[in-house]
Amino acid sequence: MRWWSVANLVSNAGTWMQLTVQNLLVLQVTGSAAMTGLSLAVQAGPGLLLGLLGGAAVDAWPRKLTAALSQAALGLVALTTAVLVAFGLLNVPVLLVLAAVTGVIATVDAPACALLGNDLVPEEDVPSAIALGSTVHSVGRLAGTALAGVAVTLWGPAAAFAANGLSFAFVATVIPFLRLMHRPEPAAATEAAAAPEAPAAPGQSEPAEHARAQDARAQDASAEDAPTREAPVQDAPAAEAVGGGAREGLRFFLHRPRLLALAAITGLSSMLGRNYTLTLAVLVTGPLAAGAGAFGAVSTALAVGGIAGAVLAGLLRRPSVRLVSAMAGAGAVLQIAAGLTPTLALLILLAVPMALVESVSDTAGTTVLQTDPPPGMRGRVLGVWRSLSTGWNLVGPPLAGLLIELAGARLALVIGGLVIATACGGGLLLHRRALPTPVPSRLGEPAKTPLPALSPAA
């Protein structure tokens, strides 16, 4: 796990070196802000359209081999871009092709690497591993942003792409030496997991559902004693296996109430509450009448809060959708306060807890997303999630910009916060009302609590 964390840190630093200069480079090459936005859309498009197929491929193919090849492919694209930039050969058509290729590879790489990290630790330590990954991501972002300025100053923008390519190569070199602790479950268990999550019968208790889940986890735990060898791919044609698996993954997701609730909370928060690089930037430079340097201080506070939140999330052993909703609601209240803040100093103070609760919410949600499905279904669930998250990430910034145009930065923050807080509070209240109430029993006997007919989405 230590080597994987080091590799992730190097990769994240390289990625943020490239991202820091990428938009400026595209603007320099094309001379058009619209073309810059188009290049971003072309790179994000495969995640929206092919995310489910990418997740199915991760479930169907050997995990380590898939992650190593996808990292090597991304490194090759980055190094190719570096060469083209260095020799002045990068033009608009080539730029769009490279963006599309990167997006396609990422549909496989993202779920493969996320699940590979979980396979390196025991099941009970997965929440801590995800929190560690979030911390590594935040630190890599800070380091990469700082290193990008140094690299561009000394060697030009091609250096950032070259560094990113080398960071991918480093990860691809480390992956073959990692020892996995969990194996994908047998095909029969995966097919059973793909069945819809049917409501319990009136006389059936929720522990029965938990018993089934515990049996699945017991099968997964028993696999830990097996040799650390990749499970063979089935003999079915790859295209047929991936296509059929994608349909099973979508069916599983749509019949899993807790995953649907998680998607609703995260999507609403992403569209109305997390575009701080836009909303807070306009607030700082507009109503608060501060400069771009002041927003740098706000960004630093957000980064500090994000790292603190990831560390705090590492202490969570059983994250739930209720926790995600509570953290999203708390973040919405802080967002309302930020919209009403009269001074820059108070905004900087608020930025730390805003980022902290967002980080805890994200880490808890990621843990639920990666541990709720059976092991053989997790790639496809992450594929569905990638398609959904790409959609709301594409909708969020334009929606935030429209709110700012119509109502101003302050009201945009307040309105978004009110909608999120109301939705989260309403969801938690409905969940509380759905909890069973004790039934009076005969004198001298303890009160009995009836079991719900349907497990709540938590």
LINQUI-V547854 format. One record per backbone hydrogen bond with DSSP energy under -1.0 kcal/mol. CO is the residue of the C=O (numbers start at 1). NH is the residue of the N-H. E is the energy in kcal/mol with one decimal. If there is no record, write none. Layout:
# LINQUI-V547854
{{CO | NH | E} {CO | NH | E}}
This chain:
# LINQUI-V547854
{{1 | 5 | -2.3} {2 | 6 | -2.4} {3 | 7 | -2.7} {4 | 8 | -2.4} {5 | 9 | -2.3} {6 | 10 | -2.4} {7 | 11 | -2.6} {8 | 12 | -3.0} {9 | 13 | -2.2} {10 | 14 | -2.2} {11 | 15 | -2.7} {12 | 16 | -2.4} {13 | 17 | -1.7} {14 | 18 | -2.0} {15 | 19 | -2.7} {16 | 20 | -1.8} {17 | 21 | -1.0} {18 | 22 | -1.8} {21 | 25 | -2.4} {22 | 26 | -2.7} {23 | 27 | -2.4} {24 | 28 | -2.1} {25 | 29 | -2.7} {26 | 30 | -2.9} {27 | 31 | -2.4} {32 | 36 | -1.5} {33 | 37 | -2.2} {34 | 38 | -2.1} {35 | 39 | -2.3} {36 | 40 | -1.7} {37 | 41 | -2.1} {38 | 42 | -2.7} {39 | 43 | -1.8} {40 | 44 | -2.0} {41 | 45 | -2.3} {44 | 48 | -1.2} {45 | 49 | -2.2} {46 | 50 | -3.5} {50 | 54 | -2.5} {51 | 55 | -2.2} {52 | 56 | -2.1} {53 | 57 | -2.2} {54 | 58 | -1.8} {55 | 59 | -1.7} {56 | 60 | -1.7} {57 | 61 | -2.2} {62 | 66 | -2.4} {63 | 67 | -2.5} {64 | 68 | -2.6} {65 | 69 | -2.5} {66 | 70 | -2.3} {67 | 71 | -2.2} {68 | 72 | -2.2} {69 | 73 | -2.4} {70 | 74 | -2.2} {71 | 75 | -2.2} {72 | 76 | -2.1} {73 | 77 | -2.1} {74 | 78 | -2.3} {75 | 79 | -2.5} {76 | 80 | -2.3} {77 | 81 | -2.3} {78 | 82 | -2.1} {79 | 83 | -2.2} {80 | 84 | -2.3} {81 | 85 | -2.6} {82 | 86 | -2.6} {83 | 87 | -1.9} {84 | 89 | -2.8} {85 | 88 | -1.1} {91 | 95 | -2.5} {92 | 96 | -2.4} {93 | 97 | -2.1} {94 | 98 | -2.6} {95 | 99 | -2.1} {96 | 100 | -2.3} {97 | 101 | -2.6} {98 | 102 | -2.3} {99 | 103 | -2.1} {100 | 104 | -2.2} {101 | 105 | -2.4} {102 | 106 | -2.2} {105 | 108 | -1.3} {105 | 109 | -2.5} {106 | 110 | -2.3} {108 | 112 | -1.8} {109 | 113 | -2.7} {110 | 114 | -2.0} {111 | 115 | -2.4} {112 | 116 | -1.9} {113 | 117 | -1.8} {114 | 118 | -1.0} {115 | 119 | -1.7} {118 | 121 | -1.3} {119 | 181 | -4.1} {122 | 125 | -1.6} {123 | 126 | -1.4} {125 | 129 | -2.2} {126 | 130 | -2.6} {127 | 131 | -2.2} {128 | 132 | -2.4} {129 | 133 | -2.2} {130 | 134 | -2.0} {131 | 135 | -2.2} {132 | 136 | -2.7} {133 | 137 | -2.2} {134 | 138 | -2.1} {135 | 139 | -2.6} {136 | 140 | -2.9} {137 | 141 | -2.1} {138 | 142 | -2.0} {139 | 143 | -2.7} {140 | 144 | -3.0} {141 | 145 | -2.1} {142 | 146 | -1.9} {143 | 147 | -2.8} {144 | 148 | -2.1} {145 | 149 | -1.1} {146 | 150 | -1.3} {147 | 151 | -3.0} {148 | 152 | -2.7} {149 | 153 | -1.8} {150 | 154 | -2.2} {151 | 155 | -3.2} {152 | 156 | -1.0} {156 | 159 | -1.4} {157 | 161 | -1.1} {158 | 162 | -2.4} {159 | 163 | -2.6} {160 | 164 | -1.9} {161 | 165 | -2.4} {162 | 166 | -2.3} {163 | 167 | -2.0} {164 | 168 | -2.0} {165 | 169 | -1.9} {166 | 170 | -2.0} {167 | 171 | -1.9} {168 | 172 | -2.5} {169 | 173 | -1.6} {170 | 174 | -1.7} {171 | 175 | -2.2} {174 | 177 | -1.7} {175 | 178 | -2.0} {186 | 190 | -1.9} {187 | 191 | -2.5} {188 | 192 | -1.9} {189 | 193 | -2.1} {190 | 194 | -1.3} {192 | 195 | -1.2} {196 | 198 | -1.5} {201 | 204 | -1.9} {206 | 210 | -2.0} {207 | 211 | -2.7} {208 | 212 | -1.9} {209 | 213 | -2.1} {210 | 214 | -2.8} {211 | 215 | -2.3} {212 | 216 | -2.0} {213 | 217 | -2.3} {214 | 218 | -2.6} {215 | 219 | -2.2} {216 | 220 | -1.9} {217 | 221 | -2.8} {218 | 222 | -2.5} {221 | 224 | -1.7} {222 | 225 | -1.0} {223 | 226 | -1.2} {227 | 229 | -2.4} {237 | 241 | -2.6} {238 | 242 | -2.7} {239 | 243 | -2.5} {240 | 244 | -2.7} {241 | 245 | -2.3} {242 | 246 | -2.2} {243 | 247 | -1.6} {244 | 248 | -2.0} {245 | 249 | -2.5} {246 | 250 | -2.2} {247 | 251 | -2.3} {248 | 252 | -2.6} {249 | 253 | -2.4} {250 | 254 | -2.4} {251 | 255 | -1.1} {253 | 256 | -1.6} {256 | 260 | -2.0} {257 | 261 | -2.6} {258 | 262 | -2.1} {259 | 263 | -2.3} {260 | 264 | -2.2} {261 | 265 | -2.3} {262 | 266 | -2.5} {263 | 267 | -2.6} {264 | 268 | -2.1} {265 | 269 | -2.3} {266 | 270 | -2.5} {267 | 271 | -2.0} {268 | 272 | -2.0} {269 | 273 | -2.1} {274 | 276 | -1.2} {275 | 278 | -1.3} {275 | 279 | -2.9} {276 | 280 | -1.3} {278 | 282 | -2.2} {279 | 283 | -2.2} {280 | 284 | -2.7} {281 | 285 | -2.3} {282 | 286 | -1.7} {283 | 288 | -2.3} {284 | 290 | -2.9} {286 | 289 | -1.5} {291 | 295 | -1.2} {292 | 296 | -1.3} {293 | 297 | -1.2} {294 | 298 | -1.7} {295 | 299 | -2.7} {296 | 300 | -2.1} {297 | 301 | -2.1} {298 | 302 | -2.3} {299 | 303 | -2.2} {300 | 304 | -2.5} {301 | 305 | -2.4} {302 | 306 | -2.2} {303 | 307 | -2.2} {304 | 308 | -2.4} {305 | 309 | -2.5} {306 | 310 | -2.0} {307 | 311 | -2.1} {308 | 312 | -2.5} {309 | 313 | -2.6} {312 | 315 | -1.7} {313 | 316 | -1.6} {320 | 324 | -1.8} {321 | 325 | -2.6} {322 | 326 | -2.6} {323 | 327 | -2.7} {324 | 328 | -2.3} {325 | 329 | -2.4} {326 | 330 | -2.3} {327 | 331 | -2.5} {328 | 332 | -1.9} {329 | 333 | -1.9} {330 | 334 | -2.1} {331 | 335 | -2.1} {332 | 336 | -2.1} {333 | 337 | -2.1} {334 | 338 | -2.3} {335 | 339 | -2.1} {336 | 340 | -1.3} {343 | 347 | -1.5} {344 | 348 | -2.4} {345 | 349 | -1.8} {346 | 350 | -2.2} {347 | 351 | -1.9} {350 | 354 | -2.1} {351 | 355 | -2.2} {352 | 356 | -2.2} {353 | 357 | -2.6} {354 | 358 | -1.6} {355 | 359 | -2.3} {356 | 360 | -2.4} {357 | 361 | -2.5} {358 | 362 | -2.6} {359 | 363 | -2.6} {360 | 364 | -2.7} {361 | 365 | -2.5} {362 | 366 | -2.6} {363 | 367 | -2.1} {364 | 368 | -2.3} {365 | 369 | -2.5} {366 | 370 | -1.9} {367 | 371 | -1.3} {368 | 372 | -2.4} {374 | 377 | -2.2} {377 | 381 | -2.0} {378 | 382 | -2.5} {379 | 383 | -1.8} {380 | 384 | -2.4} {381 | 385 | -2.4} {382 | 386 | -2.2} {383 | 387 | -1.9} {384 | 388 | -2.3} {385 | 389 | -3.2} {386 | 390 | -2.3} {387 | 391 | -1.7} {388 | 392 | -2.3} {389 | 393 | -2.1} {390 | 394 | -1.6} {391 | 395 | -1.7} {392 | 396 | -2.4} {395 | 399 | -2.1} {396 | 400 | -2.8} {397 | 401 | -2.7} {398 | 402 | -2.3} {399 | 403 | -2.3} {400 | 404 | -2.3} {401 | 405 | -2.3} {402 | 406 | -2.3} {403 | 407 | -3.1} {404 | 408 | -1.7} {408 | 412 | -2.0} {409 | 413 | -2.0} {410 | 414 | -2.3} {411 | 415 | -3.2} {412 | 416 | -2.1} {413 | 417 | -2.3} {414 | 418 | -2.6} {415 | 419 | -2.3} {416 | 420 | -2.2} {417 | 421 | -2.8} {418 | 422 | -2.4} {419 | 423 | -2.3} {420 | 424 | -2.8} {421 | 425 | -2.7} {422 | 426 | -2.6} {423 | 427 | -2.3} {424 | 428 | -2.5} {425 | 429 | -2.2} {426 | 430 | -2.4} {427 | 431 | -2.3} {428 | 432 | -2.3} {429 | 433 | -2.3} {430 | 434 | -1.5} {432 | 435 | -1.0} {439 | 448 | -1.5} {442 | 445 | -2.1} {448 | 439 | -4.0} {453 | 200 | -1.1} {456 | 458 | -1.9}}
